[in-house]
Amino acid sequence: MARKLNHDQKRALRAASVARFVQQYARKSQKGVEPNDRRYDRDLEATIRKLPPEELDRLIREDEDAPDSDN
């Protein structure tokens, strides 16, 4: 049986999805290769377009606020 996610877990999952989308969307095209070869979730793109700018900014910056586990 799947466990339900709490509010913080849902927000973290959503922020991770947005971060992954931004990384895939912003990737530069390869030289000499089809410029539209980038793959990303079109449904997530539509959802992101509907978000208020403040919410999108908060989701993108949430990943920056997290402390690095490397240090």
Secondary structure, 3 states (H helix, E strand, C coil): CCCCCCHHHHHHHHHHHHHHHHHHHHCCCCCCCCCCCCCCCHHHHHHHHHCCHHHHHHHHHHHHHCCCCCC
